[in-house]
Amino acid sequence: MIDRDENFLGILRYVVAPIDKIIIVNQYTECADALKNIERDQPDIIMMDVDSEILSGPDFIVKVKRKFPRIDVLVISEYTDDATVLNTIGSGAAGFLLKQNCLPHLPESINSLMQGGSPLDPFIARVIINAHHTGESTPLSNQETAVLKLMMKGLTYRMIATELGIAKDTSKTHIRNIYKKLEVNTRAQAVSRAISDKLVPLSVASKVTCFFYAVMGMAAEDVMCLSLMTGV
């Protein structure tokens, strides 16, 4: 169990300890400490909040799932914003519950997880479902929408051209048209418009990629802008 709130850790221990076939092997206030001891602890389930100072919750989940794919991660948090939820689920969490209402049903949720289920708070489920919805109208053509989807996955215009079987110059033209129609100048701005206006149906994975570019995407921006200007 991982949570910076030691009082909540105590509550979790009280609720979880009586559950049949559950043994609490350790508890931590930081993800980094849990990661250091994970081989010693050998957990089957990690219950955690995504709020962690040294190592972020999503980064921790990625590291755990990469090395120990058998471990199920159940997030119990107060965060409900789209970016956090989708980034966390996309990192590999098997379930996402909210602290304010999960305790009465926590034993049932853990049992569901142990049987291969993915316990989700109804509010979190709505966030994930909404990520797949699109707006009723879009200024983009079907081909431009296809290009935008690939841009959101991080592909350069050359890679987009190969993926769609079109010429590189055609790919570049589509990207310029997308920028013009969306009234934006950068990839990050185009991604932001795509999310806010629901211009394309977003899988959880692609939404997470969009969040990554929105926060960290300036390097990708520089590459795309350089490509468009120089034809590299």
KOLBAFI-966910 format. One record per residue (C-alpha): residue number from 1; residue in three letters; z, x, y. Coordinates in Angstrom, 3 decimals, m for minus. Layout:
! residues N
(NUM ala (Z X Y))
...
This chain:
! residues 232
(1 met (0.000 0.000 0.000))
(2 ile (m0.937 1.301 3.454))
(3 asp (0.200 m0.142 6.761))
(4 arg (1.483 1.395 9.982))
(5 asp (3.929 m1.512 10.265))
(6 glu (6.792 m0.513 7.969))
(7 asn (8.348 m3.973 8.276))
(8 phe (5.176 m5.546 6.912))
(9 leu (5.127 m2.978 4.107))
(10 gly (8.603 m4.182 3.166))
(11 ile (7.401 m7.778 3.141))
(12 leu (4.425 m6.836 0.979))
(13 arg (6.660 m5.046 m1.469))
(14 tyr (8.912 m8.116 m1.688))
(15 val (5.956 m10.429 m2.368))
(16 val (3.987 m8.142 m4.687))
(17 ala (6.742 m6.612 m6.833))
(18 pro (7.406 m9.760 m8.923))
(19 ile (3.722 m10.226 m9.818))
(20 asp (3.109 m9.780 m13.537))
(21 lys (1.340 m6.524 m14.518))
(22 ile (1.739 m5.065 m11.018))
(23 ile (3.587 m1.797 m10.423))
(24 ile (3.852 m0.476 m6.872))
(25 val (3.198 3.252 m7.179))
(26 asn (3.557 4.233 m3.525))
(27 gln (3.326 3.133 0.091))
(28 tyr (2.102 4.898 3.221))
(29 thr (1.849 4.370 6.946))
(30 glu (m1.342 6.429 7.308))
(31 cys (m4.601 6.410 5.343))
(32 ala (m4.828 10.205 5.496))
(33 asp (m1.527 10.578 3.623))
(34 ala (m2.616 8.077 0.981))
(35 leu (m5.888 9.952 0.480))
(36 lys (m4.061 13.256 m0.068))
(37 asn (m2.009 11.749 m2.901))
(38 ile (m4.533 9.379 m4.447))
(39 glu (m5.186 11.532 m7.511))
(40 arg (m1.466 11.719 m8.195))
(41 asp (m0.866 8.003 m7.561))
(42 gln (m3.924 6.814 m9.559))
(43 pro (m3.902 3.248 m8.164))
(44 asp (m6.096 0.465 m9.499))
(45 ile (m5.726 m1.551 m6.282))
(46 ile (m5.115 m0.412 m2.716))
(47 met (m3.770 m2.970 m0.259))
(48 met (m4.199 m1.742 3.280))
(49 asp (m4.595 m2.485 6.960))
(50 val (m7.622 m0.979 8.704))
(51 asp (m5.461 0.177 11.626))
(52 ser (m4.835 3.877 11.002))
(53 glu (m4.444 6.637 13.573))
(54 ile (m5.601 9.797 11.781))
(55 leu (m8.266 8.465 9.400))
(56 ser (m9.838 5.086 10.151))
(57 gly (m9.568 2.330 7.570))
(58 pro (m13.337 2.039 6.941))
(59 asp (m13.700 5.824 6.651))
(60 phe (m10.829 5.892 4.178))
(61 ile (m12.445 3.158 2.087))
(62 val (m15.746 5.033 1.984))
(63 lys (m14.012 8.213 0.789))
(64 val (m12.038 6.333 m1.852))
(65 lys (m15.008 4.393 m3.226))
(66 arg (m17.204 7.484 m3.290))
(67 lys (m14.744 9.422 m5.455))
(68 phe (m12.970 6.574 m7.258))
(69 pro (m15.385 3.624 m7.518))
(70 arg (m13.085 1.855 m9.989))
(71 ile (m10.400 1.347 m7.304))
(72 asp (m10.455 m2.060 m5.604))
(73 val (m9.496 m2.138 m1.927))
(74 leu (m7.914 m5.297 m0.554))
(75 val (m7.676 m5.304 3.231))
(76 ile (m4.842 m7.245 4.840))
(77 ser (m5.177 m7.108 8.603))
(78 glu (m4.924 m8.918 11.913))
(79 tyr (m8.389 m7.815 13.017))
(80 thr (m10.986 m10.588 13.060))
(81 asp (m13.785 m9.277 15.288))
(82 asp (m17.241 m9.173 13.714))
(83 ala (m17.699 m5.413 13.996))
(84 thr (m14.417 m4.548 12.285))
(85 val (m14.814 m7.136 9.538))
(86 leu (m18.402 m6.220 8.692))
(87 asn (m17.798 m2.494 8.982))
(88 thr (m14.823 m2.804 6.628))
(89 ile (m16.624 m4.938 4.060))
(90 gly (m19.671 m2.704 4.277))
(91 ser (m17.490 0.330 3.613))
(92 gly (m16.624 m1.059 0.186))
(93 ala (m13.599 m3.323 0.539))
(94 ala (m13.420 m5.893 m2.267))
(95 gly (m11.500 m8.454 m0.231))
(96 phe (m10.254 m9.194 3.293))
(97 leu (m7.197 m11.326 4.086))
(98 leu (m5.394 m12.034 7.345))
(99 lys (m1.743 m11.099 7.747))
(100 gln (m0.829 m14.291 9.513))
(101 asn (m1.530 m16.573 6.557))
(102 cys (m2.078 m14.549 3.383))
(103 leu (1.468 m14.153 2.054))
(104 pro (1.894 m17.577 0.371))
(105 his (m1.340 m17.032 m1.580))
(106 leu (m1.155 m13.265 m2.049))
(107 pro (m0.226 m13.310 m5.764))
(108 glu (m3.184 m15.589 m6.449))
(109 ser (m5.482 m13.345 m4.386))
(110 ile (m4.373 m10.239 m6.278))
(111 asn (m4.905 m11.966 m9.619))
(112 ser (m8.379 m12.983 m8.476))
(113 leu (m9.101 m9.381 m7.516))
(114 met (m7.924 m8.130 m10.912))
(115 gln (m10.319 m10.574 m12.583))
(116 gly (m13.295 m9.302 m10.609))
(117 gly (m13.143 m11.698 m7.670))
(118 ser (m13.317 m10.982 m3.943))
(119 pro (m10.527 m12.785 m2.092))
(120 leu (m11.581 m13.631 1.457))
(121 asp (m9.776 m15.502 4.193))
(122 pro (m11.923 m18.499 5.200))
(123 phe (m12.285 m17.129 8.724))
(124 ile (m13.504 m13.784 7.360))
(125 ala (m15.924 m15.596 5.049))
(126 arg (m17.390 m17.386 8.091))
(127 val (m17.914 m14.064 9.891))
(128 ile (m19.845 m12.731 6.894))
(129 ile (m21.914 m15.914 6.536))
(130 asn (m22.740 m15.967 10.240))
(131 ala (m24.059 m12.417 9.925))
(132 his (m26.878 m13.818 7.777))
(133 his (m27.905 m16.529 10.245))
(134 thr (m30.744 m16.149 12.701))
(135 gly (m31.443 m17.811 16.019))
(136 glu (m33.828 m20.747 16.188))
(137 ser (m36.452 m18.826 18.162))
(138 thr (m37.503 m15.241 18.709))
(139 pro (m39.947 m13.657 21.163))
(140 leu (m41.052 m11.233 18.456))
(141 ser (m43.979 m11.571 16.083))
(142 asn (m43.384 m11.408 12.340))
(143 gln (m44.550 m7.790 12.255))
(144 glu (m42.329 m6.852 15.200))
(145 thr (m39.386 m8.525 13.496))
(146 ala (m40.068 m6.465 10.380))
(147 val (m40.172 m3.318 12.511))
(148 leu (m36.915 m4.261 14.239))
(149 lys (m35.188 m4.706 10.875))
(150 leu (m36.215 m1.198 9.876))
(151 met (m35.123 0.194 13.232))
(152 met (m31.706 m1.311 12.604))
(153 lys (m31.553 0.577 9.324))
(154 gly (m32.091 3.825 11.189))
(155 leu (m35.740 4.492 10.295))
(156 thr (m37.904 6.493 12.706))
(157 tyr (m41.329 5.167 13.703))
(158 arg (m42.990 7.435 11.130))
(159 met (m40.746 6.100 8.369))
(160 ile (m41.377 2.545 9.573))
(161 ala (m45.124 3.138 9.406))
(162 thr (m44.848 4.386 5.836))
(163 glu (m42.587 1.489 4.820))
(164 leu (m44.935 m1.164 6.248))
(165 gly (m48.199 0.585 5.364))
(166 ile (m49.393 0.789 8.958))
(167 ala (m50.581 3.623 11.167))
(168 lys (m48.000 5.702 13.023))
(169 asp (m49.525 4.752 16.375))
(170 thr (m49.316 1.077 15.390))
(171 ser (m45.641 1.512 14.560))
(172 lys (m45.080 3.162 17.936))
(173 thr (m46.887 0.295 19.675))
(174 his (m44.744 m2.301 17.904))
(175 ile (m41.580 m0.518 19.033))
(176 arg (m42.778 m0.396 22.632))
(177 asn (m43.623 m4.109 22.477))
(178 ile (m40.178 m4.861 21.059))
(179 tyr (m38.534 m2.993 23.931))
(180 lys (m40.720 m4.843 26.447))
(181 lys (m40.145 m8.319 24.972))
(182 leu (m36.392 m7.794 24.638))
(183 glu (m36.244 m6.192 28.097))
(184 val (m34.474 m3.100 26.790))
(185 asn (m35.081 0.636 26.999))
(186 thr (m33.267 2.074 23.975))
(187 arg (m32.744 1.476 20.291))
(188 ala (m29.048 0.723 20.812))
(189 gln (m29.938 m1.950 23.376))
(190 ala (m32.522 m3.449 21.014))
(191 val (m29.967 m3.533 18.208))
(192 ser (m27.417 m5.143 20.508))
(193 arg (m29.924 m7.852 21.498))
(194 ala (m30.869 m8.410 17.865))
(195 ile (m27.210 m9.008 16.999))
(196 ser (m26.259 m11.117 20.026))
(197 asp (m29.412 m13.271 19.898))
(198 lys (m29.531 m13.342 16.052))
(199 leu (m33.157 m12.288 16.052))
(200 val (m33.203 m11.164 12.429))
(201 pro (m31.201 m12.196 9.342))
(202 leu (m28.547 m9.530 8.862))
(203 ser (m27.124 m8.460 5.536))
(204 val (m23.614 m7.045 5.729))
(205 ala (m25.011 m3.564 5.140))
(206 ser (m27.521 m3.767 7.968))
(207 lys (m24.934 m5.267 10.324))
(208 val (m22.678 m2.330 9.625))
(209 thr (m25.561 0.028 10.403))
(210 cys (m26.098 m1.851 13.660))
(211 phe (m22.442 m1.394 14.550))
(212 phe (m22.737 2.307 13.795))
(213 tyr (m25.700 2.714 16.120))
(214 ala (m24.045 0.648 18.836))
(215 val (m21.020 2.965 18.806))
(216 met (m22.435 6.321 17.698))
(217 gly (m26.168 5.888 18.075))
(218 met (m26.989 8.028 21.083))
(219 ala (m28.224 10.833 18.874))
(220 ala (m30.518 8.385 17.093))
(221 glu (m31.568 7.086 20.515))
(222 asp (m32.542 10.543 21.643))
(223 val (m34.621 11.039 18.497))
(224 met (m36.422 7.705 18.907))
(225 cys (m37.092 8.217 22.616))
(226 leu (m38.341 11.747 21.989))
(227 ser (m40.610 10.475 19.237))
(228 leu (m42.089 7.778 21.435))
(229 met (m42.731 10.179 24.288))
(230 thr (m44.026 13.176 22.366))
(231 gly (m45.524 11.649 19.236))
(232 val (m43.455 14.020 17.090))
